[in-house]
């Protein structure tokens, strides 16, 4: 798509300062290998003012005991175990002033427990959603041993966002940060088959190593190695192929040049939310001046109800009108706008649009079957005082309906009380329809007036899976064989290789084809580095998909070292 080559604003480049960032150091190792002992010993460094120890999870609980380590100087920061309070404990540690001109250090013990907390939140909320779906559909309530299903595909994305917020806070620290993580020894796989070899895996979010400045791996007590570091020869002359033993946190801080570190980490965070305010193609590319730039009015709960009601009563296409509201304001903004309706109580505007879309689909199904009732044409009613209530819904602690987050209101709220009396519908401010998941009919109606969409539904038969042609199966198997070949060339497992496209389950054939084709250049480059230039050239020219890819690499893998 053609674009403009004229810059939108003037920029002033700068020279690099040459100062290292305040280091983030990952101490990873198997259980009882000395990670916390070294962190406590490092708190006595002459480069550190005070160390604030944030202990998460009950797996170790040795923060008090390691206070007896000779020279240890740290203070334990309390919290209630919820992710929100853990973040607030980090904020409190960031706000503490330096001691005698020396910056403070933060120890998070351990980030493995933080990631396990986020995964437990995903399982808890997914199970709550499954229970509500089962009750609304008249099905069996899931048992504790049933696997949860994230049908809305948003829980893991939210968990990643919360993990990223913790790292975002730690990157704002002016002193060093120690992240303690557990490491496990697992069996190495070749394809889908286990081998006799083992490998080490950090039990945390998979991109943790990329977020830190140095990685220290503890193999056993007294045996630790530096396996990754950001450093220049001015501070430490690293020689290729050498193995560097870990000699303590104080020694590593001196090697990383912490004495010359900058006051703040030099980084510009990405801003994905800025896309909402970007102009669409074809519009003006130069931003208006501040004097002539119109101020966008704030969306209130009353205005959101009015807009959604008008869209719901659209004579031609109410579904498109509701989706237009979501496109205009964005999902993030709508989730922050609280509304109050008779049928749903206090919910955010985005949830109100979702329920309205579900109601429109139910009404369309009723009309197609000839069972549409008069009540489906009237719309819902607003509780008294809903037009002026702008208070956001109260948030609950972790473990209720949604993983707690300061910028995301709860997605579900209780329905209205049975003793509320319905008011006559108002054509100017009637809100969208009531909650279709309510267990009882709305007050003031007899069972005969309840539409078929609100009655308990008979469990529907499971939909038939689409028939896959034989050629599609052959193509998919060929792509999986090539993914296996790429993983073996890169010395990783197939699961790790396909991790970027497998976060939501097995990838489809289209996503798998694009990913495998995108990795061909990297794999061919590795083959050329290994001296297999002829095989690399043959692989670059291979068709997509290549059903004989396994045979082409058979001799290469048979001659490769174990």
C-alpha positions as CSV (number, residue, x, y, z in Angstrom):
1,X,0.0,0.0,0.0
2,X,1.5,3.4,-1.0
3,X,2.3,5.8,1.9
4,X,4.0,9.1,2.6
5,X,7.7,9.6,2.8
6,X,7.4,13.0,4.7
7,X,8.0,12.7,8.4
8,X,5.1,13.8,10.6
9,X,7.3,15.6,13.2
10,X,10.8,16.8,13.6
11,X,13.2,14.6,15.6
12,X,16.5,15.3,17.4
13,X,18.9,12.2,17.4
14,X,21.4,11.8,20.2
15,X,24.7,10.1,20.7
16,X,24.8,6.9,22.7
17,X,25.7,7.6,26.4
18,X,27.8,4.4,26.8
19,X,26.3,3.8,30.3
20,X,25.0,0.4,31.2
21,X,21.4,-0.1,32.4
22,X,20.6,-0.9,36.0
23,X,20.9,-4.7,35.7
24,X,18.2,-7.2,36.0
25,X,19.8,-10.6,36.9
26,X,18.0,-13.9,36.7
27,X,19.1,-16.6,39.2
28,X,17.7,-19.9,38.0
29,X,18.4,-23.4,39.2
30,X,17.0,-26.6,40.5
31,X,15.6,-26.8,44.0
32,X,18.0,-26.3,47.0
33,X,20.9,-25.2,44.8
34,X,21.8,-21.9,46.6
35,X,19.9,-19.3,44.6
36,X,18.4,-17.5,47.6
37,X,21.6,-17.9,49.7
38,X,23.5,-16.0,47.0
39,X,20.8,-13.3,46.8
40,X,21.0,-12.8,50.5
41,X,24.8,-12.7,50.4
42,X,24.7,-10.2,47.6
43,X,22.5,-7.8,49.6
44,X,25.6,-7.0,51.6
45,X,27.5,-5.6,48.6
46,X,29.1,-2.2,49.1
47,X,27.3,-1.0,45.9
48,X,23.9,-1.5,47.5
49,X,22.0,0.8,49.9
50,X,19.1,-1.4,51.1
51,X,17.6,-4.6,49.6
52,X,13.9,-5.1,49.6
53,X,12.9,-8.8,49.5
54,X,9.5,-9.7,48.0
55,X,8.7,-13.3,48.8
56,X,5.9,-14.9,46.7
57,X,4.5,-18.4,47.2
58,X,5.0,-20.9,50.0
59,X,7.4,-23.3,48.3
60,X,10.5,-22.0,50.1
61,X,9.7,-19.4,52.8
62,X,13.4,-19.0,53.7
63,X,13.6,-15.2,53.5
64,X,13.6,-14.9,57.3
65,X,16.1,-17.7,57.8
66,X,18.6,-16.3,55.3
67,X,18.8,-13.2,57.4
68,X,21.5,-15.0,59.3
69,X,23.8,-15.1,56.3
70,X,27.0,-13.1,57.1
71,X,26.8,-9.6,55.8
72,X,23.1,-9.9,54.6
73,X,21.2,-6.6,54.7
74,X,17.7,-6.8,53.4
75,X,14.1,-6.1,54.5
76,X,11.1,-8.3,53.7
77,X,8.2,-6.4,52.0
78,X,4.8,-7.9,53.1
79,X,1.8,-8.5,50.8
80,X,-1.5,-10.5,50.9
81,X,-0.6,-13.0,48.1
82,X,-2.8,-11.5,45.4
83,X,-1.2,-10.3,42.1
84,X,-2.5,-6.8,42.6
85,X,-0.9,-6.5,46.1
86,X,2.4,-8.0,44.8
87,X,2.5,-5.3,42.1
88,X,1.8,-2.7,44.8
89,X,4.6,-4.1,46.9
90,X,7.0,-3.6,43.9
91,X,5.7,0.0,43.5
92,X,6.4,0.6,47.2
93,X,10.0,-0.7,46.9
94,X,10.5,1.5,43.8
95,X,9.5,4.6,45.7
96,X,12.0,4.2,48.6
97,X,14.8,6.7,48.6
98,X,18.5,5.8,48.2
99,X,20.6,5.2,51.3
100,X,23.8,7.2,51.6
101,X,23.7,7.9,47.9
102,X,23.6,4.1,47.1
103,X,20.7,2.8,45.1
104,X,18.5,0.0,46.5
105,X,18.1,-3.6,45.2
106,X,14.9,-5.5,44.7
107,X,14.7,-9.3,45.1
108,X,11.6,-11.2,43.7
109,X,11.5,-14.6,45.3
110,X,10.4,-16.2,43.1
111,X,9.0,-15.4,39.7
112,X,8.1,-19.0,39.1
113,X,5.4,-18.7,41.8
114,X,4.2,-15.4,40.2
115,X,3.7,-17.2,36.9
116,X,1.9,-20.1,38.7
117,X,-0.4,-17.6,40.3
118,X,-1.4,-16.2,36.9
119,X,-2.0,-19.7,35.5
120,X,-4.1,-20.6,38.5
121,X,-6.2,-17.4,37.9
122,X,-6.7,-18.5,34.3
123,X,-7.9,-21.9,35.4
124,X,-10.2,-20.4,38.1
125,X,-11.9,-17.9,35.8
126,X,-12.2,-20.4,33.0
127,X,-14.0,-22.8,35.3
128,X,-16.3,-20.1,36.5
129,X,-17.2,-19.3,32.9
130,X,-17.9,-23.0,32.2
131,X,-20.2,-23.2,35.2
132,X,-22.2,-20.2,34.0
133,X,-22.5,-21.7,30.5
134,X,-23.6,-25.0,31.9
135,X,-26.3,-23.4,34.0
136,X,-27.6,-21.3,31.1
137,X,-27.7,-24.2,28.7
138,X,-29.2,-26.7,31.2
139,X,-26.1,-29.0,31.1
140,X,-24.2,-30.7,33.9
141,X,-22.0,-28.4,36.0
142,X,-18.4,-29.2,35.4
143,X,-16.5,-31.1,38.1
144,X,-13.2,-30.0,39.6
145,X,-11.3,-32.6,37.5
146,X,-12.8,-31.5,34.2
147,X,-10.5,-29.4,32.0
148,X,-11.5,-25.8,31.5
149,X,-12.1,-24.4,28.1
150,X,-11.3,-20.8,27.3
151,X,-13.9,-20.3,24.6
152,X,-13.4,-16.5,24.5
153,X,-9.7,-16.9,24.0
154,X,-8.8,-13.9,26.2
155,X,-7.6,-15.4,29.5
156,X,-4.1,-16.3,28.5
157,X,-3.7,-12.9,26.8
158,X,-4.7,-11.2,30.0
159,X,-2.2,-13.3,32.0
160,X,0.6,-12.3,29.6
161,X,-0.4,-8.7,30.0
162,X,-0.3,-8.9,33.8
163,X,3.1,-10.6,33.7
164,X,4.3,-7.9,31.3
165,X,3.1,-5.2,33.8
166,X,5.3,-6.7,36.5
167,X,8.4,-6.6,34.3
168,X,7.4,-3.1,33.2
169,X,7.5,-1.9,36.8
170,X,10.8,-3.6,37.5
171,X,12.4,-1.9,34.4
172,X,11.6,1.4,36.1
173,X,13.9,0.5,39.1
174,X,17.1,2.6,39.3
175,X,19.0,-0.1,41.1
176,X,19.7,-3.8,40.4
177,X,16.9,-6.4,40.4
178,X,17.3,-10.1,41.2
179,X,14.7,-12.5,39.8
180,X,14.8,-16.0,41.4
181,X,13.3,-18.8,39.3
182,X,13.1,-22.5,39.6
183,X,14.6,-24.7,37.0
184,X,13.6,-28.3,36.2
185,X,15.4,-31.1,34.4
186,X,13.2,-32.6,31.6
187,X,13.7,-35.2,28.9
188,X,14.8,-33.9,25.6
189,X,12.5,-34.8,22.7
190,X,13.2,-35.4,19.0
191,X,10.0,-34.7,17.3
192,X,7.3,-36.4,19.4
193,X,9.7,-39.1,20.8
194,X,11.7,-38.8,24.0
195,X,15.4,-39.4,23.9
196,X,18.0,-40.5,26.5
197,X,19.2,-36.9,26.9
198,X,18.0,-34.2,29.3
199,X,17.7,-30.5,29.2
200,X,17.0,-27.6,31.6
201,X,13.9,-25.5,31.5
202,X,13.0,-22.4,33.5
203,X,9.5,-22.6,35.1
204,X,8.2,-19.2,34.1
205,X,7.0,-17.2,31.1
206,X,9.1,-18.4,28.1
207,X,10.4,-15.0,27.2
208,X,11.9,-14.3,30.7
209,X,15.5,-14.7,29.5
210,X,15.1,-12.0,26.9
211,X,13.9,-9.5,29.5
212,X,17.0,-9.7,31.8
213,X,20.6,-8.5,31.4
214,X,22.3,-11.6,32.9
215,X,21.4,-15.2,33.4
216,X,23.0,-17.4,36.1
217,X,22.2,-21.1,36.2
218,X,22.7,-23.1,39.4
219,X,23.4,-26.8,38.8
220,X,24.0,-27.7,42.4
221,X,25.2,-26.2,45.7
222,X,28.4,-24.2,44.9
223,X,28.2,-24.9,41.2
224,X,26.8,-22.0,39.2
225,X,27.6,-20.6,35.7
226,X,26.9,-17.4,33.9
227,X,25.1,-18.5,30.7
228,X,24.0,-15.1,29.3
229,X,25.1,-11.5,29.8
230,X,24.8,-8.0,28.2
231,X,28.3,-6.6,28.6
232,X,31.0,-4.7,26.6
233,X,34.8,-5.3,26.7
234,X,35.2,-2.0,28.6
235,X,33.8,-3.7,31.7
236,X,34.4,-7.4,31.0
237,X,36.4,-9.1,28.3
238,X,34.3,-12.1,27.4
239,X,36.1,-14.8,25.4
240,X,34.1,-17.1,23.0
241,X,33.9,-20.7,24.2
242,X,35.0,-20.0,27.7
243,X,32.9,-21.0,30.7
244,X,32.5,-18.4,33.4
245,X,31.7,-19.5,36.9
246,X,29.4,-17.3,39.0
247,X,31.4,-15.8,41.9
248,X,28.6,-13.9,43.7
249,X,26.2,-11.0,43.1
250,X,28.7,-8.4,44.2
251,X,31.4,-9.7,41.7
252,X,28.8,-9.8,38.9
253,X,27.7,-6.2,39.6
254,X,31.2,-5.0,39.3
255,X,31.7,-7.0,36.1
256,X,28.6,-5.5,34.6
257,X,29.8,-1.9,35.3
258,X,27.0,-1.2,37.7
259,X,29.1,1.6,39.4
260,X,28.8,3.5,36.1
261,X,25.1,2.6,35.5
262,X,22.6,5.1,34.3
263,X,19.9,6.5,36.6
264,X,17.1,4.9,34.6
265,X,17.0,2.1,32.1
266,X,17.2,3.5,28.5
267,X,14.2,1.9,26.7
268,X,11.1,3.1,24.9
269,X,8.2,0.8,25.6
270,X,5.9,-0.2,22.7
271,X,2.4,1.3,22.8
272,X,-0.1,-1.0,21.1
273,X,-3.1,1.1,22.3
274,X,-1.9,4.0,20.2
275,X,-3.3,2.1,17.1
276,X,-6.8,3.1,18.2
277,X,-6.1,6.8,17.6
278,X,-4.1,6.3,14.3
279,X,-5.8,7.7,11.2
280,X,-7.1,5.2,8.6
281,X,-5.5,5.0,5.2
282,X,-6.6,7.8,3.0
283,X,-7.0,10.4,5.7
284,X,-4.7,13.3,6.5
285,X,-1.2,12.2,7.5
286,X,-0.2,15.4,9.3
287,X,-1.6,15.8,12.8
288,X,-3.6,18.9,13.4
289,X,-2.1,21.6,15.7
290,X,-2.9,21.6,19.4
291,X,-5.0,24.8,19.0
292,X,-7.3,23.3,16.3
293,X,-7.3,19.6,17.5
294,X,-10.8,18.7,18.6
295,X,-11.1,17.3,22.1
296,X,-12.8,13.9,22.1
297,X,-15.7,13.9,24.6
298,X,-15.5,11.3,27.4
299,X,-17.9,8.4,27.0
300,X,-20.2,8.2,30.1
301,X,-22.5,5.4,31.2
302,X,-25.6,7.3,30.3
303,X,-24.3,8.1,26.8
304,X,-23.2,4.5,26.3
305,X,-26.7,3.2,27.2
306,X,-28.3,5.7,24.8
307,X,-26.0,4.7,21.9
308,X,-26.4,1.0,22.5
309,X,-30.2,1.4,22.7
310,X,-30.4,3.3,19.5
311,X,-28.2,0.7,17.8
312,X,-30.3,-2.2,19.2
313,X,-33.4,-0.6,17.7
314,X,-31.8,0.0,14.3
315,X,-34.5,-0.8,11.7
316,X,-32.2,-2.5,9.1
317,X,-29.0,-3.9,10.7
318,X,-28.8,-3.6,14.5
319,X,-25.8,-6.0,14.7
320,X,-23.7,-3.8,12.4
321,X,-24.8,-0.7,14.4
322,X,-23.6,-2.3,17.7
323,X,-20.3,-3.4,16.1
324,X,-19.8,0.2,14.8
325,X,-19.9,1.5,18.4
326,X,-17.2,-1.0,19.5
327,X,-15.1,0.0,16.5
328,X,-15.5,3.7,17.2
329,X,-14.6,3.7,20.9
330,X,-12.4,0.5,21.1
331,X,-12.8,-2.4,23.4
332,X,-10.4,-1.1,26.0
333,X,-12.3,2.2,26.4
334,X,-15.7,0.4,26.6
335,X,-14.5,-1.9,29.3
336,X,-13.8,1.1,31.5
337,X,-17.3,2.6,31.1
338,X,-19.7,1.3,33.8
339,X,-23.4,1.1,32.9
340,X,-26.4,0.1,35.0
341,X,-29.5,-1.6,33.4
342,X,-32.5,-3.3,34.9
343,X,-31.7,-6.8,33.5
344,X,-27.9,-6.9,33.9
345,X,-27.2,-4.6,36.8
346,X,-23.8,-3.0,36.8
347,X,-21.7,-4.1,33.8
348,X,-19.2,-2.4,31.5
349,X,-20.3,-1.1,28.1
350,X,-18.4,-3.8,26.2
351,X,-20.2,-6.6,28.0
352,X,-23.5,-4.7,27.3
353,X,-22.8,-4.8,23.6
354,X,-21.9,-8.5,23.7
355,X,-25.2,-9.3,25.5
356,X,-27.1,-7.2,23.0
357,X,-25.5,-9.1,20.1
358,X,-26.5,-12.4,21.7
359,X,-30.0,-11.1,22.2
360,X,-30.3,-10.1,18.5
361,X,-29.2,-13.6,17.5
362,X,-31.8,-15.2,19.8
363,X,-34.5,-12.9,18.4
364,X,-33.5,-13.8,14.8
365,X,-33.7,-17.5,15.7
366,X,-37.2,-17.0,17.2
367,X,-38.5,-15.1,14.2
368,X,-37.2,-17.7,11.8
369,X,-39.1,-20.4,13.8
370,X,-42.2,-18.3,14.1
371,X,-42.1,-18.1,17.9
372,X,-41.3,-14.4,18.4
373,X,-43.1,-12.8,21.3
374,X,-44.3,-9.3,21.9
375,X,-41.7,-8.9,24.7
376,X,-38.8,-9.4,22.3
377,X,-39.8,-6.2,20.5
378,X,-39.9,-3.9,23.5
379,X,-36.3,-4.1,24.8
380,X,-35.3,-3.9,28.5
381,X,-35.8,-1.3,31.2
382,X,-33.5,0.9,33.2
383,X,-33.5,0.8,37.0
384,X,-34.4,4.1,38.7
385,X,-31.4,6.4,38.9
386,X,-29.4,4.5,36.3
387,X,-29.1,7.6,34.0
388,X,-27.1,9.5,36.6
389,X,-25.1,6.7,38.2
390,X,-21.5,7.0,37.0
391,X,-19.7,5.0,39.8
392,X,-17.5,2.2,38.6
393,X,-18.5,-1.2,39.9
394,X,-16.6,-2.3,43.0
395,X,-13.7,-4.7,42.4
396,X,-13.3,-7.9,44.3
397,X,-10.1,-9.6,45.5
398,X,-8.4,-12.2,43.4
399,X,-10.4,-15.5,43.1
400,X,-13.8,-14.2,42.4
401,X,-15.0,-13.6,38.8
402,X,-12.0,-12.2,36.8
403,X,-8.2,-11.9,37.4
404,X,-8.0,-8.7,39.3
405,X,-6.5,-5.8,37.3
406,X,-6.6,-2.1,38.1
407,X,-7.5,-1.1,34.6
408,X,-10.1,-3.8,33.8
409,X,-13.6,-3.8,35.6
410,X,-15.3,-7.1,36.3
411,X,-17.0,-8.7,33.3
412,X,-20.0,-10.2,35.2
413,X,-22.2,-8.7,37.9
414,X,-25.3,-10.1,39.7
415,X,-28.7,-9.5,38.1
416,X,-31.3,-7.2,39.6
417,X,-33.2,-8.2,42.8
418,X,-36.5,-9.9,42.4
419,X,-38.3,-7.1,44.4
420,X,-37.5,-4.4,41.8
421,X,-40.7,-3.4,40.0
422,X,-40.3,-2.8,36.2
423,X,-41.1,0.6,34.8
424,X,-42.9,1.2,31.5
425,X,-40.4,1.2,28.6
426,X,-39.1,4.6,27.6
427,X,-38.5,5.1,23.8
428,X,-35.8,7.6,24.4
429,X,-33.6,5.8,26.9
430,X,-34.5,2.1,26.8
431,X,-31.4,0.0,27.3
432,X,-30.5,-3.3,25.6
433,X,-32.1,-6.6,26.5
434,X,-31.9,-8.3,29.9
435,X,-29.4,-11.0,30.8
436,X,-30.1,-14.1,28.8
437,X,-28.3,-16.2,31.5
438,X,-30.7,-15.2,34.2
439,X,-32.2,-18.3,36.0
440,X,-35.7,-16.8,36.5
441,X,-38.0,-14.8,34.2
442,X,-37.9,-11.0,34.8
443,X,-40.4,-9.8,37.5
444,X,-43.8,-8.7,36.3
445,X,-44.1,-11.5,33.7
446,X,-46.0,-14.7,33.8
447,X,-44.4,-17.9,32.4
448,X,-46.5,-17.6,29.3
449,X,-44.9,-14.3,28.5
450,X,-41.4,-15.6,28.7
451,X,-39.8,-16.1,25.3
452,X,-38.4,-19.5,24.2
453,X,-34.9,-18.1,24.3
454,X,-35.2,-17.6,28.1
455,X,-36.5,-21.0,28.9
456,X,-34.2,-23.9,29.8
457,X,-32.8,-25.3,26.6
458,X,-32.5,-29.0,25.7
459,X,-28.9,-30.0,25.4
460,X,-28.0,-29.6,21.7
461,X,-26.1,-32.4,19.9
462,X,-22.5,-31.8,19.4
463,X,-21.8,-30.2,16.0
464,X,-20.3,-32.5,13.3
465,X,-16.6,-31.9,12.6
466,X,-15.9,-30.8,9.1
467,X,-14.7,-33.5,6.8
468,X,-11.0,-33.1,5.9
469,X,-9.9,-34.3,2.5
470,X,-7.1,-36.8,2.1
471,X,-5.0,-34.2,0.3
472,X,-5.3,-31.8,3.2
473,X,-4.3,-34.5,5.6
474,X,-1.2,-35.3,3.5
475,X,-0.3,-31.6,3.3
476,X,-0.7,-31.1,7.0
477,X,1.5,-34.1,7.8
478,X,4.2,-32.9,5.4
479,X,4.2,-29.5,7.2
480,X,4.5,-31.2,10.6
481,X,7.4,-33.3,9.2
482,X,9.1,-30.1,8.0
483,X,8.5,-28.5,11.5
484,X,10.2,-31.5,13.0
485,X,13.2,-31.2,10.7
486,X,13.5,-27.4,11.6
487,X,13.3,-28.2,15.3
488,X,16.1,-30.8,15.1
489,X,18.3,-28.5,13.1
490,X,17.8,-25.7,15.7
491,X,18.4,-28.2,18.5
492,X,15.0,-27.5,20.2
493,X,11.9,-29.6,20.7
494,X,8.9,-29.3,18.3
495,X,6.8,-27.8,21.0
496,X,9.4,-25.1,21.6
497,X,9.7,-24.5,17.9
498,X,6.0,-24.2,17.3
499,X,5.4,-22.3,20.6
500,X,4.7,-18.8,18.9
501,X,1.7,-20.3,17.0
502,X,0.6,-22.9,19.5
503,X,-0.5,-20.6,22.4
504,X,-4.2,-21.3,21.7
505,X,-4.0,-25.0,20.7
506,X,-2.9,-26.9,17.6
507,X,-2.2,-24.4,14.7
508,X,-4.3,-24.6,11.6
509,X,-2.8,-25.6,8.3
510,X,-2.6,-22.0,7.1
511,X,-0.8,-20.7,10.1
512,X,1.5,-23.7,10.1
513,X,2.4,-23.3,6.4
514,X,3.2,-19.6,6.9
515,X,5.3,-20.2,10.0
516,X,7.3,-23.1,8.5
517,X,7.9,-21.2,5.3
518,X,9.1,-18.1,7.3
519,X,11.6,-20.3,9.3
520,X,13.2,-21.8,6.1
521,X,15.7,-19.0,5.8
522,X,16.9,-19.4,9.4
523,X,17.2,-23.2,9.1
524,X,19.1,-22.9,5.7
525,X,21.5,-20.4,7.3
526,X,22.2,-22.9,10.1
527,X,22.9,-25.6,7.5
528,X,25.3,-23.4,5.7
529,X,27.2,-22.6,8.9
530,X,27.5,-26.4,9.5
531,X,29.0,-26.8,6.0
532,X,25.9,-28.4,4.4
533,X,25.7,-25.9,1.5
534,X,24.3,-28.4,-1.0
535,X,21.5,-29.5,1.5
536,X,20.8,-25.8,2.3
537,X,20.4,-24.9,-1.4
538,X,18.1,-27.9,-1.9
539,X,16.1,-27.0,1.1
540,X,15.6,-23.4,-0.1
541,X,14.3,-24.6,-3.4
542,X,12.0,-27.3,-1.9
543,X,8.3,-27.0,-2.7
544,X,5.7,-26.0,-0.1
545,X,4.7,-28.4,1.3
546,X,7.4,-31.0,0.6
547,X,6.1,-34.6,1.2
548,X,9.7,-35.9,0.9
549,X,11.3,-33.6,3.4
550,X,12.1,-36.3,5.9
551,X,14.0,-38.3,3.3
552,X,16.1,-35.4,2.2
553,X,17.4,-34.9,5.8
554,X,17.7,-38.6,6.7
555,X,21.4,-38.8,5.9
556,X,22.2,-35.5,7.6
557,X,20.6,-36.6,10.9
558,X,22.1,-40.0,10.8
559,X,25.6,-38.5,10.5
560,X,25.0,-35.7,13.0
561,X,26.5,-36.1,16.5
562,X,24.2,-37.2,19.3
